[in-house]
Amino acid sequence: MRKSLMGWESCSWGLCRPSVGSKPNKIHLEQPNQNRLFNPNLHPTLGSMARAPVLTFTDRGIYCPAGDFYIDPWRPVDRALITHGHADHARPGMGSYLATHQALPVMRHRLGTIDARGISYDEVRTIGRAQVSFHPAGHVPGSAQIRVEVAGEVWVASGDYKVVDDGLSDPFEPVKCHHFITESTFGLPVFRWPDQVAVAADLNAWWRGCVDAGKTAFLGAYSLGKAQRLMSMLDPSIGPILTHTAVENTNVVLRGQGIKLAETVHVTPELNPKEYPGALVLSPPSAQGSAWARRFGPQETAFASGWMALRGIRRRRAGDRGFVISDHADWAGLLWAIKQTEAESIYVTHGYTDIFTRYLNDHGWHAQVIPTQFEGALAEAEDGG
């Protein structure tokens, strides 16, 4: 059961007070003011008495004037609220960080010594004049949507998210708000994820085929989140699961948090591949085809990514197989999540922003594209999103 911290806490964020109770179920609709990146045509009810917006979009990141903090900033700032530990959202150089307790260990592993504090899911903190809480995003362990409320006006910044329960991350929880900032990495109708049980069956059948052919199976996936999700889908009775250093270092961090993962063998320079017949090697996509990989002799390669739904990317990868599985929401998942928020206005960040925004506007939402430096479609395709 999640618990909220009680009492006052002095921190680099000023005086941060956990508020009594959890997230409110009811919100009072109040119209935001516009700023330089707001399109007034999207807010026809704005009046002369409108006040400053809760969140603004700047060249450093998403900024909250009432709390004087940024969400997932891409340039150095004094105070950063972080949705999750991937490199395009948790960057070095911030004065201080606030993230979920589950996200902090990976962030510290990646960023080194940082001034960082943790927060529980659903716990409400008062920072300046803003009430802030973190809610499960389902993307990777510790990932969160960040809810910001000022004088009854509620915004939610989603970070990256998926709406399918992977059994590893805290499942996505819709948060009602007036304004929702969403990703659209896979914001095209072509992206519709198959059932992950069926994908697991295909994945293990491919691995068995490699064993029967006397080949090592190489599976490429992002080191945080995707790799561990795949480990939970693999059948260890087929053979040993070997891991690249980038994957195993993340495994060590997550196991240290009490997250149960499948047994793995770290591929060190001293490891003799002949001692692990029938192995599957889990590595970042960039490691496939390298001298590190060639030491395993005859092999087949596969990639696990939402991008495997596109034939062109499958061909460009030049792998033997592609498995469609992603830690982002697909087309249907994005639309479902947005509907659940009951938001009036939608702000679309990285991914297929123009197409997805046009669809939202054509179907009754007030939507607009917000340029950010979060990794877009091409970068995700390279890393196996």
C-alpha positions as CSV (number, residue, x, y, z in Angstrom):
1,M,0.0,0.0,0.0
2,R,1.3,3.4,-0.9
3,K,1.8,5.8,2.0
4,S,2.2,9.6,2.0
5,L,4.8,11.4,4.1
6,M,3.5,13.6,6.8
7,G,4.8,16.8,8.3
8,W,6.9,19.6,6.9
9,E,10.1,19.0,5.0
10,S,12.8,21.6,4.4
11,C,14.5,21.0,1.1
12,S,16.3,22.7,-1.8
13,W,12.8,23.2,-3.3
14,G,11.9,25.7,-0.5
15,L,9.3,24.6,2.0
16,C,7.7,21.5,0.6
17,R,4.6,20.4,2.5
18,P,2.9,17.1,1.9
19,S,-0.8,17.9,1.8
20,V,-3.4,16.0,3.8
21,G,-5.2,13.3,1.7
22,S,-4.6,11.9,-1.8
23,K,-5.4,13.2,-5.2
24,P,-8.8,15.0,-5.4
25,N,-11.6,13.3,-7.4
26,K,-13.3,16.5,-8.3
27,I,-11.9,19.5,-10.1
28,H,-13.4,23.0,-10.6
29,L,-13.2,24.1,-14.2
30,E,-11.3,27.4,-14.6
31,Q,-9.9,28.7,-17.8
32,P,-6.2,29.3,-18.2
33,N,-4.5,32.4,-19.5
34,Q,-2.6,32.2,-22.7
35,N,1.2,32.7,-23.2
36,R,3.4,33.1,-26.1
37,L,3.0,29.4,-27.2
38,F,-0.7,29.2,-26.6
39,N,-3.1,29.6,-29.5
40,P,-6.0,31.8,-28.3
41,N,-8.3,30.2,-30.9
42,L,-8.1,27.0,-28.9
43,H,-9.4,28.8,-25.8
44,P,-12.4,30.8,-26.9
45,T,-13.7,31.4,-23.4
46,L,-10.6,33.3,-22.1
47,G,-11.6,36.5,-20.5
48,S,-9.9,39.7,-19.5
49,M,-9.5,38.5,-15.9
50,A,-7.6,35.3,-16.9
51,R,-4.5,34.6,-14.9
52,A,-1.1,33.2,-15.7
53,P,-1.0,29.6,-17.0
54,V,-0.1,26.8,-14.6
55,L,2.5,25.4,-17.1
56,T,4.3,27.2,-19.8
57,F,6.6,25.9,-22.6
58,T,10.1,27.4,-22.7
59,D,13.4,26.8,-24.3
60,R,14.5,24.9,-21.2
61,G,11.5,22.7,-20.7
62,I,8.0,22.7,-19.3
63,Y,7.9,25.4,-16.6
64,C,5.6,26.0,-13.6
65,P,5.8,29.7,-12.6
66,A,3.7,29.1,-9.4
67,G,6.2,26.5,-8.1
68,D,9.3,27.7,-9.9
69,F,10.2,24.3,-11.2
70,Y,10.6,22.5,-14.6
71,I,9.3,19.1,-15.7
72,D,11.8,17.0,-17.6
73,P,14.0,20.0,-18.6
74,W,16.5,19.6,-21.4
75,R,18.8,22.4,-20.2
76,P,20.2,23.0,-16.7
77,V,17.8,24.5,-14.2
78,D,17.6,24.8,-10.5
79,R,14.8,22.4,-9.8
80,A,13.6,19.6,-12.0
81,L,10.7,17.2,-11.6
82,I,11.5,14.0,-13.6
83,T,8.9,11.6,-15.1
84,H,11.3,8.7,-15.5
85,G,15.0,7.7,-15.9
86,H,15.4,7.5,-19.7
87,A,18.1,9.8,-20.9
88,D,15.9,12.2,-22.9
89,H,13.8,12.9,-19.8
90,A,16.4,12.7,-16.9
91,R,19.4,14.8,-18.0
92,P,22.5,15.8,-16.1
93,G,23.3,19.3,-14.8
94,M,20.1,20.1,-12.7
95,G,20.5,21.8,-9.4
96,S,18.1,19.3,-7.8
97,Y,15.8,16.6,-8.8
98,L,12.4,15.2,-7.6
99,A,11.3,11.8,-8.9
100,T,9.5,8.7,-7.6
101,H,11.4,6.6,-5.1
102,Q,11.4,3.8,-7.8
103,A,12.9,6.0,-10.4
104,L,15.7,7.4,-8.3
105,P,18.1,4.4,-8.2
106,V,18.4,4.2,-12.0
107,M,18.7,8.0,-12.2
108,R,21.6,7.9,-9.7
109,H,23.2,5.0,-11.6
110,R,23.0,7.0,-14.9
111,L,23.8,10.5,-13.6
112,G,26.2,9.9,-10.7
113,T,26.1,12.0,-7.6
114,I,23.1,14.3,-7.8
115,D,21.0,16.2,-5.3
116,A,17.7,14.2,-5.6
117,R,14.7,13.5,-3.5
118,G,12.0,10.9,-3.8
119,I,8.2,11.0,-3.7
120,S,5.6,8.3,-3.5
121,Y,2.9,7.7,-6.0
122,D,-0.3,9.7,-5.2
123,E,1.5,11.7,-2.5
124,V,0.7,15.4,-2.8
125,R,3.4,18.0,-2.2
126,T,3.0,21.8,-2.0
127,I,5.8,23.5,-3.9
128,G,5.4,27.3,-3.8
129,R,1.8,27.9,-4.8
130,A,1.5,24.6,-6.7
131,Q,0.2,21.2,-5.5
132,V,2.2,18.4,-7.2
133,S,1.7,14.7,-7.3
134,F,3.1,11.8,-9.3
135,H,1.0,9.0,-10.8
136,P,1.9,5.7,-12.5
137,A,2.6,6.0,-16.2
138,G,3.2,2.3,-16.9
139,H,6.2,3.1,-19.2
140,V,9.1,1.6,-17.2
141,P,9.7,1.0,-13.4
142,G,9.2,4.2,-11.5
143,S,7.8,6.2,-14.4
144,A,5.2,8.8,-13.6
145,Q,2.7,11.3,-14.9
146,I,3.1,14.6,-13.0
147,R,-0.1,16.4,-11.9
148,V,0.2,20.1,-11.1
149,E,-2.7,22.1,-9.6
150,V,-2.8,25.8,-9.0
151,A,-6.0,27.5,-7.6
152,G,-8.2,24.6,-8.9
153,E,-6.7,24.4,-12.4
154,V,-5.1,21.0,-13.1
155,W,-2.5,20.1,-15.7
156,V,-0.9,16.6,-16.2
157,A,2.4,16.0,-18.0
158,S,2.4,12.4,-19.1
159,G,6.1,11.9,-19.9
160,D,6.2,8.6,-21.8
161,Y,3.5,6.0,-21.0
162,K,1.8,2.8,-22.0
163,V,-1.6,1.6,-21.0
164,V,-0.9,-2.2,-21.1
165,D,0.1,-3.8,-17.7
166,D,3.5,-5.4,-18.3
167,G,3.7,-6.9,-14.8
168,L,6.8,-5.0,-14.1
169,S,5.9,-1.3,-13.9
170,D,3.1,0.2,-11.8
171,P,0.2,0.1,-14.3
172,F,-0.9,3.4,-15.9
173,E,-3.6,5.3,-14.0
174,P,-5.6,7.9,-15.8
175,V,-5.7,11.3,-14.0
176,K,-8.5,13.7,-14.7
177,C,-7.4,17.2,-15.6
178,H,-8.2,20.3,-17.6
179,H,-5.0,20.2,-19.7
180,F,-3.0,17.0,-20.7
181,I,0.5,17.0,-22.2
182,T,0.9,13.8,-24.1
183,E,3.6,12.0,-26.1
184,S,2.7,10.6,-29.6
185,T,5.7,8.4,-30.3
186,F,3.4,5.9,-32.0
187,G,0.6,8.3,-33.0
188,L,-0.4,6.7,-36.2
189,P,-3.3,4.2,-36.8
190,V,-0.9,1.6,-38.1
191,F,0.5,1.1,-34.7
192,R,-1.7,-1.4,-32.9
193,W,0.0,-3.7,-30.5
194,P,-0.6,-7.5,-30.6
195,D,-1.4,-9.4,-27.4
196,Q,1.8,-9.7,-25.5
197,V,1.1,-13.4,-24.6
198,A,1.0,-14.2,-28.3
199,V,4.3,-12.2,-28.8
200,A,5.9,-14.2,-26.0
201,A,4.9,-17.4,-27.7
202,D,6.4,-16.3,-31.0
203,L,9.6,-15.1,-29.2
204,N,10.2,-18.4,-27.5
205,A,9.4,-20.3,-30.6
206,W,12.1,-18.3,-32.4
207,W,14.6,-19.0,-29.6
208,R,13.9,-22.7,-29.7
209,G,14.4,-22.6,-33.5
210,C,17.8,-21.0,-33.0
211,V,18.8,-23.7,-30.5
212,D,17.7,-26.5,-32.9
213,A,19.8,-24.8,-35.6
214,G,22.9,-24.6,-33.3
215,K,22.8,-20.8,-33.3
216,T,22.9,-18.2,-30.5
217,A,19.8,-16.0,-30.4
218,F,20.6,-12.3,-30.1
219,L,17.7,-10.1,-29.0
220,G,18.1,-6.3,-29.2
221,A,16.2,-4.0,-26.8
222,Y,16.6,-0.8,-24.8
223,S,18.4,-1.5,-21.5
224,L,15.9,0.1,-19.1
225,G,12.4,-1.3,-19.1
226,K,12.2,-3.1,-22.4
227,A,15.0,-5.6,-21.6
228,Q,13.5,-6.5,-18.3
229,R,10.0,-6.8,-19.8
230,L,11.4,-9.3,-22.3
231,M,13.1,-11.2,-19.6
232,S,9.7,-11.8,-18.0
233,M,8.4,-13.1,-21.3
234,L,11.3,-15.6,-22.0
235,D,11.0,-19.3,-21.2
236,P,14.2,-20.1,-19.2
237,S,13.7,-23.8,-19.8
238,I,14.9,-23.2,-23.3
239,G,18.4,-22.1,-22.3
240,P,20.4,-19.5,-20.3
241,I,19.7,-15.8,-20.7
242,L,22.9,-13.8,-21.2
243,T,23.1,-10.0,-20.9
244,H,25.2,-7.2,-22.2
245,T,26.8,-5.0,-19.5
246,A,24.4,-2.1,-20.2
247,V,21.4,-4.5,-19.6
248,E,23.0,-6.2,-16.6
249,N,24.0,-3.0,-14.8
250,T,20.3,-1.9,-15.0
251,N,19.3,-5.4,-13.8
252,V,21.5,-5.0,-10.7
253,V,19.9,-1.6,-9.9
254,L,16.4,-2.9,-10.2
255,R,17.1,-6.1,-8.3
256,G,18.5,-3.9,-5.5
257,Q,15.0,-2.3,-5.3
258,G,13.4,-5.6,-4.7
259,I,12.1,-6.1,-8.3
260,K,12.2,-9.8,-9.2
261,L,13.8,-10.5,-12.5
262,A,14.7,-13.7,-14.3
263,E,18.1,-15.2,-13.7
264,T,20.8,-13.9,-16.1
265,V,24.5,-14.3,-16.8
266,H,26.5,-11.2,-17.4
267,V,28.7,-11.4,-20.6
268,T,32.1,-10.4,-19.3
269,P,35.3,-10.5,-21.3
270,E,36.2,-13.7,-19.6
271,L,33.0,-15.5,-20.5
272,N,33.4,-18.5,-22.8
273,P,30.3,-18.7,-25.1
274,K,30.9,-22.5,-25.6
275,E,29.9,-23.0,-21.9
276,Y,26.4,-21.6,-22.6
277,P,24.9,-23.7,-25.4
278,G,21.4,-22.7,-26.4
279,A,21.8,-19.2,-25.0
280,L,19.8,-16.1,-25.8
281,V,21.8,-12.9,-25.5
282,L,19.9,-9.7,-24.6
283,S,21.7,-6.5,-25.6
284,P,21.2,-2.9,-26.8
285,P,20.5,-2.9,-30.6
286,S,23.8,-1.1,-31.1
287,A,25.8,-4.1,-29.8
288,Q,24.4,-6.5,-32.5
289,G,26.9,-7.2,-35.3
290,S,29.8,-5.9,-33.2
291,A,33.0,-7.7,-32.4
292,W,31.5,-8.3,-29.0
293,A,28.7,-10.2,-30.6
294,R,30.7,-12.0,-33.2
295,R,32.5,-14.0,-30.5
296,F,29.4,-16.1,-30.1
297,G,29.8,-17.7,-33.6
298,P,26.7,-18.6,-35.7
299,Q,23.7,-16.5,-34.6
300,E,20.4,-15.1,-35.5
301,T,19.4,-11.5,-34.6
302,A,16.0,-10.1,-33.6
303,F,14.7,-6.7,-32.4
304,A,11.8,-6.1,-30.0
305,S,10.2,-2.7,-30.7
306,G,7.0,-1.0,-31.7
307,W,8.8,0.0,-34.8
308,M,8.8,-3.6,-36.0
309,A,5.2,-2.9,-37.0
310,L,6.7,-1.0,-40.0
311,R,8.2,-3.1,-42.8
312,G,10.6,-0.4,-43.8
313,I,12.2,-0.2,-40.4
314,R,12.3,-4.0,-40.2
315,R,14.3,-4.1,-43.5
316,R,16.6,-1.3,-42.4
317,R,17.4,-3.1,-39.2
318,A,18.5,-6.1,-41.3
319,G,17.7,-8.5,-38.4
320,D,16.4,-12.0,-38.9
321,R,13.2,-11.3,-36.9
322,G,11.3,-8.4,-35.5
323,F,8.9,-8.7,-32.5
324,V,6.2,-5.9,-32.1
325,I,6.3,-4.9,-28.4
326,S,6.7,-1.4,-27.0
327,D,6.9,0.5,-23.8
328,H,4.8,3.3,-25.4
329,A,1.1,3.5,-26.0
330,D,-0.1,2.5,-29.4
331,W,-2.7,4.5,-31.4
332,A,-5.7,3.1,-29.5
333,G,-3.9,3.4,-26.2
334,L,-3.1,7.1,-26.8
335,L,-6.7,7.9,-27.6
336,W,-8.0,5.9,-24.6
337,A,-5.7,7.7,-22.2
338,I,-6.7,11.1,-23.5
339,K,-10.4,10.3,-23.2
340,Q,-9.9,9.1,-19.7
341,T,-8.4,12.4,-18.6
342,E,-11.5,14.3,-19.7
343,A,-9.1,17.2,-20.5
344,E,-10.3,20.2,-22.5
345,S,-7.0,20.9,-24.1
346,I,-4.3,18.5,-25.3
347,Y,-0.6,19.4,-25.9
348,V,1.3,16.9,-28.1
349,T,5.0,16.6,-27.7
350,H,7.4,14.1,-29.4
351,G,6.4,11.5,-32.1
352,Y,3.9,11.9,-34.9
353,T,2.8,15.2,-33.5
354,D,1.3,16.9,-36.6
355,I,-0.8,13.9,-37.7
356,F,-1.9,13.0,-34.2
357,T,-2.8,16.7,-33.4
358,R,-4.8,17.0,-36.6
359,Y,-6.8,13.9,-35.7
360,L,-7.6,15.2,-32.2
361,N,-8.8,18.6,-33.5
362,D,-10.9,16.8,-36.1
363,H,-12.6,14.8,-33.4
364,G,-13.5,17.5,-30.9
365,W,-10.4,18.2,-28.8
366,H,-8.5,21.5,-28.6
367,A,-5.0,20.2,-29.5
368,Q,-1.7,21.8,-30.6
369,V,1.9,20.7,-31.1
370,I,4.4,21.7,-28.5
371,P,8.1,21.5,-29.7
372,T,10.4,19.8,-27.2
373,Q,13.7,18.1,-27.1
374,F,12.3,14.8,-26.1
375,E,13.5,12.1,-28.5
376,G,11.2,11.8,-31.4
377,A,10.4,9.0,-33.9
378,L,13.8,8.6,-35.5
379,A,15.7,8.5,-32.2
380,E,13.3,6.0,-30.7
381,A,13.6,3.9,-33.8
382,E,17.4,3.7,-33.4
383,D,17.1,2.7,-29.7
384,G,14.2,0.3,-30.1
385,G,11.3,2.1,-28.5
